[in-house]
Amino acid sequence: MRLLTTALRRRSPAFFPRPPFSFFRKMSSDVDALADRVQALGFGKPALLNIPGQAGPLNLASNPVDLFRAHITALLHPVTGVAPEIIAPALETTLLPERGDFVLAVPRLRVKGAKPDELAEKWASAFPASDLLSKVVAKGHFVQFFFNPLVLYRMTIPQILEPNSTFGNSTVGNGKRIIVEFSSPNIAKPFHAGHLRSTIIGGFISSLHERLGYEVVRINYLGDWGKQFGLLAVGFRSFGSETELESDPINHLFRVYVTVNSAHSAEKELADALALIDTSNTSLEASDISDEARAELTKKRDEAQASIPALTKAAIDAALVLDPNHPLKDELDTEYFRERPIDTEAKAYFKAMEDGDEAALALWKRFRELSISKYTKTYERLNIRYTEYSGESQISNESMQFVIDLLEKKNLLYVDRGAKLIDFKPYAKKLGKALIQKSDGTSLYLTRDLGAALERYNKYKFDKMIYVVASQQDLHLAQLFKLMELCDFPWAKNMQHVNFGMVQGMSTRKGTVVFLDTILEETKQAMHEVMKKNEAKYDQVENPDEVADLVGISAVMIQDMAAKRVNNYKFDWSRMLSFEGDTGPYLQYAHSRLCSVERRAGFSREQLINANFDLLTEPIAQELMRILAQYPDVLLNAARTSEPSTVVSFLFKLTHTVSSCYNILWVAGQEEELAIARLALYSSAREVLNRGMILLGLTPVERM
C-alpha cells in the first residue's frame, strides 16, 4: 500500500484563502487552468491529461470524478507504459468505499509478460505521491485508488452551491440535435398504462439529453388517422353530445367509440357466421369431397346456423344503442347485417376524409384539437412538454409515395394479389415479410413511419432520433430501421429504439381498470389522507392539495422508473403510496426534510460555499461527499443505457446516506464553524437531490 498523506493537505483553509464563488462560475476545460484551480484550493498542482472518454473528452471542469480520472491517468501512464486512452476508461468507480473510489483491473491494460497481481503490486508501489489521493492499494490483480476527501469537499461543494449551478451537466452534446418521439396516444382515447410508460421514459430521456448539451426536439406522434375515425364519426353522428364533447372530449369520444365498436363487432360476428353458412353450402354441393370433409363442413354450418338467432339479437340490440329508432327495433332481420352497414358507413366516411371532404375533415379536426387540448393538461401535470404535435395524418402522400418508389427502384418490393410487400429474409432472417401498400393503394404503418422519418430529417437535420415505444413493437421498429438502411439514407445508422415492458394490473383501488387521470386523482386523495394524519406538519403546508398532487404523481412515476425499463412490473397501490422504502413519497419526504434543516439553520449560501471543510472528518460525511461527486457520471451512464432507473437508484442511495448522517452530523447546537460545514454538505445533498428529481420529471416539495 502506498500512503499519499501530506502535511499540505492537513493545513487549515486559513493558509489558503478560498477564491470567491464567482471563480467557480468561470471554470475552464483547459488543463493548466484547472491545475491552477486545484492549487488555489490549497493543494499541490496536479498533473492532468484530458483524453477521450466513452462519451467524448473528459469533463474536467464540471465532473470531479473526471478530474481524478485525468490525474490518475497522467501519473499511471509513465508507471505502466500504457497509453492514456486505454488507462482512463479502465478506471472504474466502485460500489463500496472500502474498495476505493476507483479500481483498476490490471488485465484490462493488456500488459504481457507478467502476472496481474505482480503488476498491481509494482504499479501501486511506484505510483507517485499526490495531494489528490490518500492512498493507492494493490489488491490481487486490482489497484485501488482512494480520493483525498478534502479535495472533493473543496472542489465539489462550492461547485454544487454556486448561483445558477449546472452541476451534473455536460457539453458532450453541444452542437448536436436529437429527436425524441414519445407518448403517442390515440386520438379520442384516454391515456392507458402503455402511454404512461412511454411518456415518463421519453420525458426523462429528453430532459437528460438537454442536461448533456443536446438540442432536443420532442415529438408526440399521435394516432390520429385511420378507419377507426370513420367508425367514431358514425357513432358521434348517431348519439354524440356537443355539450359533453366540449366539457370532457376524450372520455366522451371514448364512450362513443366503445359503443359504436361494440355494434360494429356484433354485426361482423353475424356477417361472418352468414358467410360461413354460404361457403359451407357451396362446398357441400361439390361431388368430389370426402365423407370426412363433408361431415366436418356440415358440423360447422349447423353450428353457425344455430348461432344466428342470438347473434342477430345481439347485433340489433347494439344497433339500437346507436339509434333507438332503428328500423329493426321491432323485428329480427338477419339479412340486414349481411352487408355490414356500420362498417360500410365507416369506410365511406374515412374515404371522404382521405378525399379531402371538408365536412368530414371538419369533424375529425375538432376531435383532434379537443383531444390535444386535453392531453396537454395531463402532460403539464407530469411536467412534460413538446416541440411538436405530429401524427399519422400529418405525413404527406408525396413522402409516402417517394419511399415506395425508392423501394421499387431498388427492386426491394414484390407484388402479391395487388399488394406490395418486402421480404426481409435476404437481409435479416428474423424480420420476415412486411406489407408496404395494400392492393387498394392504402398506406400502412411502415410506409407512414418511413415517410415521417424522411420528413423529420428534411426539417430538422437531426444527428439522432430516438423512438420510445413498447417492446411489443420491437419487430416493427427493427423492420423500419432496416428499411431506412436499405433505402441508403445516410442517417439510418442514427436511429434508436428505447423499448419498455408492460404495466400489469393498473386499476383503481377498487379493482376497476381505468385510465391515467383517474389513477392520478386517487393517488392525490390517498396522499392527502396520509398528510392529514400529522396535524402539526399539515397546518404548516400552505397548499396541501397541490402538495398531495405532486407527491401522488411522484408515487406513480417512481414506481414506473424504479426498475429496468424492459421489465414488466405490477402496479402496486400499497407499496407505491408508502413513505417507507424506495418510493416516490420517500424521495419527496427526504427533500422536504433537507429543506427543513436549511430553514432552521439560517446560514447564507456564501457562508456555506466558504465553509471550513477540514472539519468534516467523519466517515459518513466522506461517504456522502463521495456519492455527490458521482452525480455527473451517473447522468452519463444513464444516457448510455437510456435507463431512468440509473438515476432513481442513485437518488435512493443518496437519500439513504443522508438519513444515516442525521444521527451523527448534527447542525443544531454545534459551534458555528462546524454547523456551517455540515450544513454545506446537507445543502449540497439537497441541491443534487432536487436536480435529480426534476430530471426525472418530479416537482420537489419543500414542506409536506
N, C-alpha and C positions, 0 to 999 in steps of 0.2 A: 504494500500500500504506500502511495506517495502522498504525504500531507503537504498541503499548499498554504497553510495558515501563515499570515504575515502580520507584523505589527501595524503596518499601514491600514489593514482592514479593520483593526480593532480601535482605531483612533476615533475620538468624538467628532461629530459633524462640525463642531465649532472650529476645528482646524481647517475645514474646507467649506467656506461659505457657499450655501446652496444657491444655484442660479435662480432668478425669478422664473415663475412658471411660464412666462412668455417664451423663455428659452426652449421649452419643450414643444411649443407650437411650431417652431421653425426647424424641426428635425430634418436632417438631410440623409439621403441614402448613401452619400459619399463616405467611404470607409474611413478616410482620415478625419473627417468632421465628426463621425461617430466615435472614433477612438478618442478624440479630444473631449467629446461629451462625457465619456466614461471617466476620463482623467479628471474632469471638472467636478465629478461627483466624489472624488477622494480616493481614486484607485489608480494603480499603475496603468499607463497607456497600453491597451491590449493590441496584440496582433490580430488582424481580421482579414478574412478572404470572402468576398461576395461571389459565390459561384452559383450556377443554375441549380435550382431545386426541382422537385416534382411539379410544382405549379409555377415555374419561372424562377427568376432571380430571388435570392433570399430577401425577405422584407426586414432588413436590419433596423430601419428607423422605427418601425411600429410593432415589431414582434420580438419581445425579449428572448424567446426561445431561439429564434433565428440568430440573434446576436451571439448567443453562447455557441450555437452550431458553427457559425463562421469563425469564432475564436478557436474552438477545439480543432476544427479542420485545419486552420492555419498552423497550429502547433503540432498536430499529428502528422501532417504531410511530410516534414523533414525527418520525423522519427521513423515513419513506416516506409517512406519512399513511394507511397501510393498516391495516385492523382487525386486532387481535391474533389473533383466531380464524382469520384467513387466513394470517398470518405463521407461527405456531407449527407447523402441520402441513407447511408448505413447507420447513422446516429439516430437511434430511436428512443422516444420517450418511454418511461416505464409507468406501470400502474401503482407500484409500491415504492415509497420513498427510500426504504432500506436497500433497494436495488439501484439507487442512483437516480439522477434526473435524466441522464442519457445513458444508454447502454450500447456498446458496440460488439456485435458478434464477429469475432476475428475472421471466420471463414468467408464473410461477405466481402472482405477486401481482396480475396483471391491471391494471397501470397503463398507461393510454393516453396518447398524445401525445409519447412519447419513445422512442428506440431502447433496447433492453435493455442493450447494452454501455455506453451513456452513463449510464443509470440506475445500473448496477453501480458505475461509477467515482464517480459523485456520492454514492451512499449509503456506499461504503467510506470516502471522504474525510470525510464528515460524521459518521461513527459516533463517538460519544463515547469517550474513554479509559476503560478498565475494568481493574481488577485481575484480573478473572476470565479475561481474554483476553490472549494475547500479541501477536496481530496480526489485522487484517482486510484481505483482499486481493480486489481486483476482477480477475477473470479471464474476459475475454469477457463473456458475459451471465450470468456466475455471480459470486456474492460468497462468498468462503471465510472461515470463522471458525476460528481456531486457539485452543484452550483453553490457559490457563496451566497447565502440568503440575503445578506446585506446589500449586495449588488442588485438583487431582484427588488428589494424594498425601494432603494433609492432611485432605480430606473423606472419601475413599473407603476408604483402608486401615484407619483406626480403625473405620469402619462395618462392614467385612468381618470384622475380627478381634475385635470386641467379643463378650463372652459371650452365648450364645443369639442370635447374629446371624440376622436374617431377610433378609439382603441378597439382592436379586433378587425378593423377594416384593412383592405389590401388594395394595391394598384394592379394586381395581376390581370384584371380585365380591362384596364384603361384602353380606350380606342376601339373596343370590340362591342358588337351589338348582338344580342341573342333574343330570340322569340321564345316565349313560354306559352303554350296552348294548354289551358286547364279549365276545369269545371264542366263546361259544355253541356248544360242541361237541355232537355227537350222542351220547346215552347208549349205552353198550356199544360205542363205537368209540374207538380211541386218537386222540390228537392228530395231526393232519396239518398240513402246511405252512400251509394257509389259516387254520386256527385259531391257529397260532403267530403269524401276522401280526396278526390281529385282537386277540390277547391282548397282544402287545407294544405295538402302537399305542394300543389302548384304555387300557392301564395308564398309558402316558405322558400321554395326554390327561386322564385322571382326576387324576393327580398334578399336572400343570401347572395345572389349574383350582383345585386346592386351594391351590397356591402363590399364586394370584391372588385368594384370598379367598372362593371359592365353597364352598358346602356341596355335596359331590359324593356322589351315590347311585350306587354301582357295581352293575350288574345283569348277571348271567350268565343269558341266556335259552336254556335247554337244549333241544335237540331230543329231547324225552322222550315223544312221543306219536305214534301212527300205526300203520298196518297192519304196519309192519316189526317192531313189538314182538310182534304175534301170530306172525309168522314166527320171531322169536327164541325165543319160548316153545315153539313146536313143536320147534325144534332142541334146546333145552335139555332138554325132557322126554324127547327121544329118546336123547341121548348126552352131556348136560351132566354136569359133575363138581362136586359140592358142595365138595370139597377145593380144586380149582383156582379155583372161584368166590370162595372166601374169601381165598385167597392172592394171586391175581392177577386180579381181577374183569374189568377192561377187556379185557386181552388174551385171556382165556378166552372171554368173551362175543363178542369179535370173531371168534375162530376158529369158534365155534359159528355165528355169523351167516353167515360166508363159506361154510361147508359147507352149511347149510340153504338159503342163497340160490342156491348152485350147483344143488342139486336142484330148487329152485323154478324156476330159469331153464330147466333141462333139460326139465322137464315142460311148461313153457309153449311151448318151441320145438316139442315133439312135438304138443301140443294145437293150436297154430296151424297146423301142417302138415296135421293131420287135418281141421281146419275149412276150410282152403283146398281140400282134395280134395272135401269135401262141397259147398261153394259152387260149385266149378267144375263138378261133375257136375250140380248143379241147373241151372246156367246153360246147360250143353250140351244139356239136354233141351228147351230152348226152340227153337221153329222159326223165330223171327224174327231170329236173329243172323246176321251176315255170315260168309262163309267165312274172312275175315281174322281176325275176332274169335274164331271157333271154333278156328282153328289156334293162336292165342295162348293161349286158355284151356286147350286140350289140352296144349300145351307146359308150362304152369305146373303143371297137375295131374300130369303124368307126372314132372316134376322133383320135386315134393313126394312123390309115391308112391315114387320111388327113394330118397329120403332117410329114409323111415320106419324101415327096419331099424336104421340107425346111430343115429338119434335115439332109438329105443326102447331100444337097448342103453345109450346114454348116460344116459337117464332112470332106467333100472333100476340101473345102477352107482351113480349119485348117491343113489338111494333106499336102496341097501344100505349106504352110508356112514352114513346116519341110523339105519338099523335092519338089522343083519346077519342078522336072522331074518325079513326082509321076505317076505311070502307069494309074491313074484315072483322069489325068488332062483334058482329052477330053471327059469324059463320066461320067454319074451318075450311078455307080454300087452300089446299095443299099446292095446287099448280101455280098459284100466285107467286110463290117463292122460288120456283124453278129457275127463273132468270135473275134471281138475287137483286131485287130492286134497290135496296140500300147501297149495295156495292156498286151497282150501275150508276146511281146518282152521285156517289162519292167520286168515282173515276171521272165522271163528266165534269164535276166541279174542279177537280185538280187539273184536268185537261184545259179548262178555261183559264186557270191560273197560269199554266205553262204558256198558253197562247197570248197572255197579256191582257185578259179581260179586266177592265177597270173595276167593275163591281166586285168580281171575285177577289181581286187583289186588295181592294179596299178593306174588306172584312179581315183578310189574312193579316194585313199590315196592322190593323187595330189589335188583333190577338198578339202579334209580335211585340208591338210597342208597349202595350199594357203589361205583358209578361216581363219584359226587360225592366220596366219601371219597378215592378215588384221584386224582381231578383236583386236589383241594385240596393234596395233597402236591406235585404238579407246579407248581401256582400259587405255593406257598410258595418253591419253588426259584427261581422267576422274580421274587420279590418282588411278587407280585400278590395282592390281597385283594378280597373282595366284600362289599357290604352285603347282597345278597340273591341266592340261587339261585332263579331263577324257571324258567319253561319253558312249553311249549305246553300241558302237562297242567294248569297252574295257572289257566288262563283260564276263567272260569265260562261256562256255557252262557247264562246270563242276559245277560252283557255282549255276547256274540256275537249273540244274538237282538235285543238292543237296537239294535245298529248296523245289523243287517239291516232291522229295522222302520223305523228312521230313514231309511235309504236308499230304502225303498219309499214312505214317507210323502212324500219329496221327489221322487218319480217318477223316480228315477235308475236303477232296475233294469228289466230286461225278462226274460221267460221264454222259454227255448228247450229244448224236449223235457223239461220239468220242472225244468231247472236255472235258476238265477238269475244273470244276468250284468249287467255295466255296460259301456257303450260310452263311453270317454273322449274320443272324437274331437271332440264338440262343445266340449269344454273344453281339450283338449290333444291335437292330432292324432297326435303321436308315441307316445302311451301306449296306443293300440289298444283292445282289449277285454280284460276280465278276468272270470274265474269267481268268483262270490261264495259260492254254495252249490250243491252237487251235487243232482241230482234225488232222491237218497235222503235229503236233508236234512243231509248231512255238511258240516261247515265246511271251509274251505280256509285257506291261509296268510294271505291278505289279511284274511279275516274275523277270524282269531285275532289277527293283529298289530294290527288296529284295536281289537279288544276289549281287548288288552293295554295299548295306549296310553291308552285311556279309564280303565282300572282304575288305571294308574300316576298319571294326573293326579288322580284322585279321592283316591288315597292320599297322594301327595307334593306336590301343587300346585306342580309344577316350573316354573321360568322358562325352561328349555331342555331338550331331550332330544336326545342325540347317538347315532346308530346307527353303530358301527364294523363295517362289513360289506364284503365283497369287491366289486369293480367289476362282477362278473357279475350282481350283484343291483341294479344301477342302475335298471333298469326297474321291478322290484318296489317299491323304495323310493319311486321317483317316483310310482307308482300309489298307494301307501299315503298319501303326503303329500297327493296330490290328493284322495283320498277324505276325509281329515281336513278339508280345505278345503271340500269340497262338503257335508260334514256341518255346516258352520258352527261347528266347535269353535273357540273363541277362541284356543286355544293352538296351533292348526295352524301358525301362522307361526313357531313357535319350534322347529321340527324341523330337524335337520341330519344329512345322510348323509356320514360320513367314509369314503370308499372307498379301495381299495388294489389294486395289481396282484398277480400271482401269483409264487410261488417256483418256479423251474424247476430240475429235477434234484436235488431234495432226497433224497439217498440216502446210504448208508454209504460209507466209503472203498473198499469192495469193489464198490460199484455197486448194492447191493440197496436197493430202495425200502423205507423204514422210517418209523417214527414218532418223535415228538419225544424221548421218553425215551431211545431208543437213540442218537439224534444227540447228546444232552447227555452221555451216558456216553462216547461216542467222543471228544468234544472234551475232556472231563476227562482221559481217558487220554493224549491227544495232548499236552495242556498239561503233564501230569506228566512225560512223556518229555523235553520241552523244558527244563523246570526242572531236571531231574537232570543236564543237561549242564554246569551251573555248580555244581560240588560245594560250593564255599565259600559261595555265597549260599544254596544249597539247605539246608545244615546250619543256617542261621540262621532258617529258616522253621519256626515251631512246629507248624503244622498243614498240611503240604504237600498232603494230599489235599483238604482244604477249599479251599485257595487255588487248586489246579488246577481244581476245580469252578467256583469263582467266575470265574476267568479264562476258562475254556471257555465258560461261559454268556455272558460279555461278548462273546466272539468271535461267537457266534450272533446275539446281539441287535444288536450294532453293524453287522454285515453287513446285517441286515434294515432298520435305520433310517438307514443312511448316505446312501441315495439318496431322491429324491422318492417318496412312498408310492404314487403312482398308477402308477409304473413297475414292470414285471416285472423280476426280477433272477435271475441264475443263482447257485445255491448252489455256492460255490467253496471247497473244502476248503483248498487250498494258500494262497490269499490270506487266508482267514478266520483261519487259525492263525498267521499271520506276526506277528512283533513289530516289523516294519518297515512303514512306510506307514500309511494311515488305517484301523486295525483296532482291535477291542476290546482285544486283548492290549497294543497300543501305549499305549492310554489307561491301562490298569492299570499298565504299566511306568512311565509318566510320573508317575502319582500316587505310586507306591512310591518313586521316586527323590526326589521332593519331600519325602516323609516322612523319607527318609534324611538329606537336607540339614538338616531341622529337628532331628532327633535328634542329629546330630553337633555342631550349633552350641550347643544347650542354653540359649538365651535364653528368658526368661519372656514370656508373652503381653503383660503390661503394658509390658515394655520395648519390645516391637515396636510397640504402639499409640502409645507416646510417643517414637518414633524421630525423628531429625533428617532429615526427608525432603529438606532442601535439598541433601543430599549425593548424591542420585540424579539426577545431571546427564547421564548417558549417554543417547543417543537410543534405544537398545534398551530401557532401563528405562522411558523415557517411552512407548514403543510398547506395552510390556506393560501399563502402567497404563491407557493408553487403551483397550485391549481389555477389561480387567477392568471398567472403568466402564460398558461397553456391555451387561453381562450382564442387568440388568433389562429393557432394551429388547429384548434377544434373546428373553426369555420372552414378552413381549407380542406380538412378531412371530410367534412360534411358535403362540401362541393364536389369532391372526387367521387363520393358514393351516392349523392343525392338522397341522403338519409336524414330526415328530421330527428330520428332517434339519437343520432350522434350528439346533437345539441341538447336534447332533452336529458339524456344520461349525464352529460356534463353538468347541467344545472342542478340535477338532483345530488350529484356528488358535491358540488359547491355548497348547496344549502345544508346538507348533512354535516359537512365540515364546519360551517358557520355555527350550526346548532351545538356542536361539540365544543366550540370556543366559548360559548356564553358562561359556562361554569368556571372557566379558567381566566379568560381575558376580560376582567371587569373594567368598565369605564367609570361608572358612578362611584364616588367616594375615593378615587385614586388621585395621586399627585397630578397636577395639571399636565405636565410634560408627558407622563406615561399615559394619561387619559387621552390626550391628543393623538399620540402614536397609535394607540389601539383603535380609536375611532376612525383614524385614517384607513386602517385595514378593513374595518367594518363598512365604511363608506365605499371603499373600492369594491368590496364584495357586492354591495347593493347596486352600484353602477353596472357591474358586469351582469348581475342577475337581471337587472332592468333591461339592458341591451339584448340579452339572450331571449327574454320573454317577448319583447317587441318583435324580434326577428322571427319568432315562432307564430306571430300573429296575435299575441295576447296583449291586453291593456293592463299593466301592473297597477294595483290599487295601493294607496298609502295608509288607509285605515280599513279595518273590517271587524 
